[in-house]
């Protein structure tokens, strides 16, 4: 069985969406694929979501991702952040900038926890 996990990856900052899946390897064997990846200015590293088998999805697991241009880079399975309504931004209908969404109560029993 596979699971979607968060990855923190090396390599040059990814500044454009990945148009194709990036292969994920463990000990040289293909084990999964990156579904989306980008550079996080806040974390100062590349981050990604990847589908990997349960045998390789524990937090702290070291994997390798083949990035175009950089080749294989080290990646670590990390927890994904869950967003509260206060963290979500929406476009303003009257202005061309983003505004903070109003805080609302969220039922934690249905929030994604990674």
N, C-alpha and C positions, 0 to 999 in steps of 0.2 A: 504494500500500500504506500502511496505517496502523500506528501503533505507540502503545502506552500509555506516556505520559511523566509525569514529575512536574512540577508547577507551583508556583511561589511567587507568591501573589496579594495585591493590595491589598484595600481595603474594610474595613468593620466586621467584627469577629471573627464567624465563622460558628459558632454555638453549637448547631446542630441539623443532622442529616444532610439532604442534598438529596434531596427526594422526586422530583425530575425532573432531567433532564440540563440543564446550563447550556451555552449556545452559546459556542463559541470562534471568534474571528475573527482574521484577519491582513489588514492593509491594508483593512479594511472588509468583506472577503468571509468568509462562513461556511466554516470549514475543519475543524471538529471539535466535540467535546462533552466536558464534564467528567463523569466517571462518579461521582466521590465527592470531597467537599471538607469541610474542617473547619479550625478554628483550632488552631494549634500553640503552646501556651504556652512550650515550650522554644525555638522559633524566633521567637516573638512576631510571627507573621504567619499568614495563611491559607495552607494548602497543599492540593493537589489532585492527583488522577490524571485524565488526559484522553487521549482517543483523537484523534490528529492525524496528518495525512499526513506521509510521510517528508520532504517539502519544508519542513516546519515543525517538525521534532523535534530539531534540533541544540541542544545546551546553549547557553544564553544567548539563544535566540530570544525576542523580545518579541511577545506575543500580547495579545488583549483577551478578557476573559470577562464575559459579561452576568450579573451577580448580582442576584437579586431584592432590591429595596429600594435597593441601591447603584447599580444600572445598570452600565455598562461600567467595568471596572477593569483596570489593567495586570497582566499575568501574564508570568512569565519561566520558560522551560523549565529545569529543574534536574535534577540526578542524584537518583535515588531511593536511599534507604538500604537496604542488605540487612541482615537481622537474623541474629545468631548465636543458637545455642540459649541462651546465657547471657542474651540480651536478652529472650527470650520469658518472659512471665509467665503463670502458670496459677492458677486459684482453688484455695485450700486446701480440702480436703474436711472438715477438722475445725474450721476457723475461717472467719469472714466477711471475710477480707482476702486480698490477693494476695501470693504469695511468689515469690521468684526461682527459676526453673527450674534444675535441676542442669546444670552445664556438660557438654556432650558434644562429641565431635569431629564436625565437619561436612565433608563432601567439597566443597571449593570449586569443583570442576568442575561440580557440579549446582546450586550456589547462584545465585539470581537476582542479576545484577550491574547491571541497568538497561539 
